[in-house]
Amino acid sequence: MGTTSDTQLNAVGNQSGGRVFLFLETKDFWADYNHMKQENVMFCEAPRDEDYATVVIFKDLYGNQWDLIEYK
């Protein structure tokens, strides 16, 4: 097994250049959002209601940005 380079380590949490590239679909947005808030998940914005879904961006432990999304 090889060693991890500084370049690889610096890419952790930034594979998408700071954009959302992971999606967590839910059937109960508000229950999941409130539970995640209680668990101190870092949200990047307030939840928003779009024509297609209710959505909010959050970060995982490595800094990757996700959409928590409930499609209409």
N, CA and C atoms as an extended XYZ file, in Angstrom:
216
Properties=species:S:1:pos:R:3:atomname:S:1:resname:S:1:resid:I:1 pbc="F F F"
N         0.845       -1.166        0.000 N   MET     1
C         0.000        0.000        0.000 CA  MET     1
C         0.897        1.237        0.000 C   MET     1
N         0.545        2.223       -0.823 N   GLY     2
C         1.342        3.434       -0.949 CA  GLY     2
C         1.079        4.417        0.173 C   GLY     2
N         1.875        5.459        0.182 N   THR     3
C         1.682        6.507        1.182 CA  THR     3
C         0.808        7.614        0.609 C   THR     3
N         0.212        8.356        1.493 N   THR     4
C        -0.646        9.461        1.090 CA  THR     4
C         0.201       10.724        0.964 C   THR     4
N         0.050       11.403       -0.160 N   SER     5
C         0.834       12.621       -0.381 CA  SER     5
C         0.118       13.840        0.198 C   SER     5
N         0.859       14.929        0.365 N   ASP     6
C         0.251       16.177        0.832 CA  ASP     6
C        -0.827       16.653       -0.127 C   ASP     6
N        -0.622       16.460       -1.420 N   THR     7
C        -1.620       16.860       -2.420 CA  THR     7
C        -2.924       16.113       -2.200 C   THR     7
N        -2.829       14.818       -1.928 N   GLN     8
C        -4.034       14.032       -1.678 CA  GLN     8
C        -4.721       14.483       -0.394 C   GLN     8
N        -3.948       14.694        0.645 N   LEU     9
C        -4.531       15.128        1.917 CA  LEU     9
C        -5.204       16.486        1.785 C   LEU     9
N        -4.624       17.396        1.020 N   ASN    10
C        -5.199       18.716        0.829 CA  ASN    10
C        -6.501       18.681        0.037 C   ASN    10
N        -6.724       17.612       -0.721 N   ALA    11
C        -7.938       17.489       -1.529 CA  ALA    11
C        -9.134       16.973       -0.725 C   ALA    11
N        -8.894       16.414        0.454 N   VAL    12
C        -9.988       15.881        1.267 CA  VAL    12
C       -10.950       17.015        1.595 C   VAL    12
N       -12.208       16.821        1.257 N   GLY    13
C       -13.235       17.819        1.499 CA  GLY    13
C       -13.317       18.881        0.423 C   GLY    13
N       -12.464       18.792       -0.582 N   ASN    14
C       -12.475       19.801       -1.643 CA  ASN    14
C       -12.450       19.155       -3.030 C   ASN    14
N       -12.923       17.934       -3.114 N   GLN    15
C       -12.904       17.224       -4.388 CA  GLN    15
C       -13.748       17.916       -5.440 C   GLN    15
N       -14.739       18.675       -5.017 N   SER    16
C       -15.650       19.312       -5.973 CA  SER    16
C       -15.382       20.802       -6.135 C   SER    16
N       -14.275       21.285       -5.602 N   GLY    17
C       -13.961       22.694       -5.730 CA  GLY    17
C       -14.925       23.598       -4.977 C   GLY    17
N       -15.465       23.104       -3.853 N   GLY    18
C       -16.358       23.910       -3.048 CA  GLY    18
C       -17.810       23.891       -3.477 C   GLY    18
N       -18.158       22.999       -4.379 N   ARG    19
C       -19.552       22.904       -4.849 CA  ARG    19
C       -20.204       21.640       -4.312 C   ARG    19
N       -21.526       21.643       -4.271 N   VAL    20
C       -22.281       20.448       -3.875 CA  VAL    20
C       -22.108       19.384       -4.940 C   VAL    20
N       -21.786       18.152       -4.507 N   PHE    21
C       -21.753       17.040       -5.454 CA  PHE    21
C       -22.319       15.761       -4.851 C   PHE    21
N       -22.804       15.881       -3.615 N   LEU    22
C       -23.410       14.741       -2.948 CA  LEU    22
C       -24.838       15.114       -2.552 C   LEU    22
N       -25.754       14.161       -2.649 N   PHE    23
C       -27.167       14.422       -2.405 CA  PHE    23
C       -27.727       13.364       -1.460 C   PHE    23
N       -28.401       13.831       -0.426 N   LEU    24
C       -29.060       12.940        0.519 CA  LEU    24
C       -30.552       13.183        0.403 C   LEU    24
N       -31.243       12.245       -0.241 N   GLU    25
C       -32.685       12.380       -0.461 CA  GLU    25
C       -33.435       11.876        0.760 C   GLU    25
N       -34.460       12.614        1.150 N   THR    26
C       -35.272       12.262        2.304 CA  THR    26
C       -36.753       12.290        1.927 C   THR    26
N       -37.537       11.586        2.701 N   LYS    27
C       -38.992       11.616        2.547 CA  LYS    27
C       -39.644       12.491        3.613 C   LYS    27
N       -38.846       12.965        4.586 N   ASP    28
C       -39.355       13.834        5.658 CA  ASP    28
C       -38.290       14.888        5.962 C   ASP    28
N       -38.228       15.895        5.123 N   PHE    29
C       -37.187       16.911        5.197 CA  PHE    29
C       -37.076       17.518        6.582 C   PHE    29
N       -38.197       18.003        7.128 N   TRP    30
C       -38.142       18.758        8.381 CA  TRP    30
C       -37.733       17.894        9.557 C   TRP    30
N       -38.153       16.652        9.603 N   ALA    31
C       -37.729       15.753       10.692 CA  ALA    31
C       -36.223       15.506       10.600 C   ALA    31
N       -35.727       15.234        9.408 N   ASP    32
C       -34.293       14.968        9.245 CA  ASP    32
C       -33.468       16.231        9.483 C   ASP    32
N       -33.922       17.358        8.963 N   TYR    33
C       -33.213       18.625        9.168 CA  TYR    33
C       -33.109       18.951       10.664 C   TYR    33
N       -34.218       18.853       11.374 N   ASN    34
C       -34.204       19.164       12.806 CA  ASN    34
C       -33.328       18.200       13.591 C   ASN    34
N       -33.348       16.923       13.229 N   HIS    35
C       -32.475       15.944       13.882 CA  HIS    35
C       -31.005       16.281       13.618 C   HIS    35
N       -30.681       16.626       12.377 N   MET    36
C       -29.300       16.970       12.037 CA  MET    36
C       -28.853       18.224       12.790 C   MET    36
N       -29.731       19.207       12.941 N   LYS    37
C       -29.400       20.408       13.710 CA  LYS    37
C       -29.090       20.048       15.159 C   LYS    37
N       -29.884       19.149       15.730 N   GLN    38
C       -29.648       18.715       17.112 CA  GLN    38
C       -28.296       18.023       17.262 C   GLN    38
N       -27.837       17.402       16.182 N   GLU    39
C       -26.545       16.703       16.192 CA  GLU    39
C       -25.400       17.615       15.748 C   GLU    39
N       -25.682       18.924       15.656 N   ASN    40
C       -24.682       19.945       15.331 CA  ASN    40
C       -24.071       19.818       13.940 C   ASN    40
N       -24.866       19.339       12.984 N   VAL    41
C       -24.426       19.343       11.594 CA  VAL    41
C       -24.275       20.794       11.151 C   VAL    41
N       -23.225       21.087       10.384 N   MET    42
C       -22.973       22.452        9.917 CA  MET    42
C       -23.758       22.709        8.635 C   MET    42
N       -24.741       23.605        8.724 N   PHE    43
C       -25.518       24.002        7.553 CA  PHE    43
C       -24.932       25.276        6.969 C   PHE    43
N       -24.931       25.366        5.654 N   CYS    44
C       -24.334       26.501        4.945 CA  CYS    44
C       -25.348       27.585        4.620 C   CYS    44
N       -26.609       27.317        4.867 N   GLU    45
C       -27.683       28.237        4.499 CA  GLU    45
C       -28.941       27.833        5.250 C   GLU    45
N       -29.965       28.649        5.131 N   ALA    46
C       -31.287       28.294        5.651 CA  ALA    46
C       -31.979       27.388        4.629 C   ALA    46
N       -32.845       26.481        5.079 N   PRO    47
C       -33.600       25.668        4.132 CA  PRO    47
C       -34.389       26.560        3.178 C   PRO    47
N       -34.544       26.069        1.948 N   ARG    48
C       -35.293       26.848        0.968 CA  ARG    48
C       -36.265       25.946        0.219 C   ARG    48
N       -37.365       26.550       -0.182 N   ASP    49
C       -38.403       25.836       -0.917 CA  ASP    49
C       -38.272       26.210       -2.390 C   ASP    49
N       -37.849       25.265       -3.196 N   GLU    50
C       -37.734       25.454       -4.639 CA  GLU    50
C       -38.961       24.838       -5.318 C   GLU    50
N       -39.142       25.115       -6.602 N   ASP    51
C       -40.264       24.537       -7.350 CA  ASP    51
C       -40.233       23.012       -7.348 C   ASP    51
N       -39.035       22.456       -7.310 N   TYR    52
C       -38.844       21.012       -7.453 CA  TYR    52
C       -38.638       20.282       -6.129 C   TYR    52
N       -38.284       21.022       -5.043 N   ALA    53
C       -37.917       20.345       -3.802 CA  ALA    53
C       -37.748       21.343       -2.662 C   ALA    53
N       -37.684       20.810       -1.441 N   THR    54
C       -37.197       21.540       -0.290 CA  THR    54
C       -35.751       21.096       -0.109 C   THR    54
N       -34.837       22.051        0.095 N   VAL    55
C       -33.416       21.713        0.058 CA  VAL    55
C       -32.615       22.616        0.985 C   VAL    55
N       -31.514       22.084        1.483 N   VAL    56
C       -30.548       22.840        2.271 CA  VAL    56
C       -29.168       22.218        2.046 C   VAL    56
N       -28.150       23.059        2.054 N   ILE    57
C       -26.777       22.581        1.898 CA  ILE    57
C       -26.157       22.405        3.275 C   ILE    57
N       -25.466       21.266        3.469 N   PHE    58
C       -24.733       21.031        4.715 CA  PHE    58
C       -23.366       20.448        4.405 C   PHE    58
N       -22.477       20.481        5.391 N   LYS    59
C       -21.134       19.930        5.229 CA  LYS    59
C       -20.975       18.683        6.074 C   LYS    59
N       -20.253       17.705        5.525 N   ASP    60
C       -19.933       16.513        6.306 CA  ASP    60
C       -18.668       16.769        7.127 C   ASP    60
N       -18.204       15.756        7.839 N   LEU    61
C       -17.047       15.915        8.725 CA  LEU    61
C       -15.770       16.297        7.990 C   LEU    61
N       -15.728       16.085        6.677 N   TYR    62
C       -14.528       16.366        5.893 CA  TYR    62
C       -14.648       17.646        5.081 C   TYR    62
N       -15.779       18.342        5.213 N   GLY    63
C       -15.978       19.590        4.504 CA  GLY    63
C       -16.669       19.474        3.164 C   GLY    63
N       -17.040       18.248        2.758 N   ASN    64
C       -17.780       18.078        1.510 CA  ASN    64
C       -19.176       18.666        1.666 C   ASN    64
N       -19.660       19.333        0.632 N   GLN    65
C       -20.993       19.928        0.666 CA  GLN    65
C       -22.020       18.963        0.076 C   GLN    65
N       -23.113       18.820        0.776 N   TRP    66
C       -24.225       17.958        0.402 CA  TRP    66
C       -25.498       18.781        0.295 C   TRP    66
N       -26.429       18.283       -0.487 N   ASP    67
C       -27.808       18.766       -0.457 CA  ASP    67
C       -28.627       17.740        0.326 C   ASP    67
N       -29.349       18.203        1.341 N   LEU    68
C       -30.432       17.414        1.937 CA  LEU    68
C       -31.660       17.847        1.157 C   LEU    68
N       -32.321       16.896        0.523 N   ILE    69
C       -33.361       17.260       -0.441 CA  ILE    69
C       -34.568       16.344       -0.346 C   ILE    69
N       -35.739       16.953       -0.357 N   GLU    70
C       -36.994       16.205       -0.467 CA  GLU    70
C       -37.706       16.699       -1.720 C   GLU    70
N       -37.735       15.820       -2.721 N   TYR    71
C       -38.384       16.181       -3.984 CA  TYR    71
C       -39.883       16.228       -3.815 C   TYR    71
N       -40.512       17.113       -4.575 N   LYS    72
C       -41.967       17.250       -4.548 CA  LYS    72
C       -42.608       16.242       -5.459 C   LYS    72
